[in-house]
Amino acid sequence: MPPNDLTNLQAKEEKLHSILRNHAPLLVAYSGGVDSTLLLAVAHSVLGDRATGLIADSPSLPRASLAEALRVAESIGATVEVVQTAELEDPRYA
């Protein structure tokens, strides 16, 4: 990576850290996907226990996906709260 790109990347990373610190404590909407996993990992790295992941659980979420998301969060040391949802009971969801 060229030096200018590395400097730009480091500046963006520090900006993200600053934003996270300025909004702590915080919840990260966590799905187990790449984007939310990265954000949860960085938030946990910067804030420790002042960052918590929040994942919605419902029958529409495959059990394997939930288990994998929780496993990944545990591997990075982040706390995740699981919130039960009931969108399948809402006729507008279909």
Kinemage of the C-alpha trace (Angstrom):
@kinemage 1
@onewidth
@group {chain A} dominant
@subgroup {mainchain}
@vectorlist {calphas} color= white
{ca met a 1} P 0.000 0.000 0.000
{ca pro a 2} L 1.458 3.400 -0.957
{ca pro a 3} L 2.368 5.656 2.011
{ca asn a 4} L -0.373 8.199 1.181
{ca asp a 5} L -3.037 5.467 1.188
{ca leu a 6} L -1.777 4.166 4.523
{ca thr a 7} L -1.879 7.658 6.035
{ca asn a 8} L -5.432 8.148 4.742
{ca leu a 9} L -6.524 4.775 6.127
{ca gln a 10} L -4.997 5.562 9.518
{ca ala a 11} L -6.765 8.941 9.579
{ca lys a 12} L -10.102 7.257 8.812
{ca glu a 13} L -9.506 4.669 11.511
{ca glu a 14} L -8.730 7.362 14.095
{ca lys a 15} L -11.854 9.282 13.031
{ca leu a 16} L -13.940 6.145 13.615
{ca his a 17} L -12.336 5.666 17.047
{ca ser a 18} L -13.105 9.272 17.908
{ca ile a 19} L -16.752 8.918 16.829
{ca leu a 20} L -17.129 5.756 18.904
{ca arg a 21} L -15.553 7.338 22.000
{ca asn a 22} L -17.785 10.408 21.653
{ca his a 23} L -20.937 8.263 21.582
{ca ala a 24} L -20.084 5.770 24.311
{ca pro a 25} L -21.647 3.827 25.790
{ca leu a 26} L -23.280 2.457 22.673
{ca leu a 27} L -25.177 -0.391 21.088
{ca val a 28} L -24.099 -1.805 17.738
{ca ala a 29} L -26.847 -3.263 15.566
{ca tyr a 30} L -25.200 -6.620 14.948
{ca ser a 31} L -26.334 -9.085 12.292
{ca gly a 32} L -23.239 -11.239 12.070
{ca gly a 33} L -22.495 -9.882 8.590
{ca val a 34} L -19.159 -8.422 7.570
{ca asp a 35} L -20.027 -4.745 8.157
{ca ser a 36} L -21.614 -5.081 11.578
{ca thr a 37} L -18.960 -7.563 12.704
{ca leu a 38} L -16.201 -5.124 11.804
{ca leu a 39} L -17.991 -2.283 13.590
{ca leu a 40} L -18.596 -4.427 16.684
{ca ala a 41} L -14.953 -5.553 16.737
{ca val a 42} L -13.649 -1.992 16.464
{ca ala a 43} L -16.150 -0.676 19.018
{ca his a 44} L -15.176 -3.445 21.433
{ca ser a 45} L -11.483 -2.726 20.848
{ca val a 46} L -11.946 0.991 21.525
{ca leu a 47} L -14.630 0.896 24.233
{ca gly a 48} L -14.447 -2.544 25.825
{ca asp a 49} L -17.548 -3.205 27.924
{ca arg a 50} L -19.014 0.173 26.953
{ca ala a 51} L -19.946 -1.315 23.553
{ca thr a 52} L -22.609 -4.004 23.240
{ca gly a 53} L -23.859 -5.770 20.155
{ca leu a 54} L -27.593 -6.193 19.684
{ca ile a 55} L -28.974 -8.941 17.439
{ca ala a 56} L -32.636 -9.528 16.667
{ca asp a 57} L -33.768 -13.140 16.870
{ca ser a 58} L -36.904 -14.465 15.210
{ca pro a 59} L -38.089 -17.526 13.289
{ca ser a 60} L -36.912 -15.778 10.109
{ca leu a 61} L -33.292 -16.013 11.300
{ca pro a 62} L -31.752 -19.437 10.700
{ca arg a 63} L -30.456 -21.020 13.918
{ca ala a 64} L -27.068 -21.655 12.303
{ca ser a 65} L -26.743 -17.951 11.417
{ca leu a 66} L -27.549 -16.868 14.959
{ca ala a 67} L -25.136 -19.412 16.423
{ca glu a 68} L -22.357 -18.310 14.070
{ca ala a 69} L -22.937 -14.614 14.831
{ca leu a 70} L -22.752 -15.311 18.556
{ca arg a 71} L -19.645 -17.469 18.106
{ca val a 72} L -17.872 -14.713 16.168
{ca ala a 73} L -18.821 -12.079 18.756
{ca glu a 74} L -17.503 -14.324 21.518
{ca ser a 75} L -14.251 -14.862 19.616
{ca ile a 76} L -13.646 -11.101 19.530
{ca gly a 77} L -14.651 -10.778 23.178
{ca ala a 78} L -17.707 -8.615 22.538
{ca thr a 79} L -20.916 -8.786 24.533
{ca val a 80} L -24.060 -9.378 22.484
{ca glu a 81} L -27.651 -9.091 23.660
{ca val a 82} L -30.226 -11.189 21.807
{ca val a 83} L -33.641 -9.563 21.450
{ca gln a 84} L -36.620 -11.697 20.472
{ca thr a 85} L -38.750 -10.206 17.716
{ca ala a 86} L -42.091 -11.307 16.331
{ca glu a 87} L -42.227 -9.875 12.830
{ca leu a 88} L -43.766 -13.084 11.456
{ca glu a 89} L -46.873 -12.299 13.507
{ca asp a 90} L -47.265 -8.991 11.673
{ca pro a 91} L -49.242 -9.483 8.418
{ca arg a 92} L -47.393 -6.504 6.901
{ca tyr a 93} L -44.127 -8.483 7.145
{ca ala a 94} L -45.284 -11.025 4.551
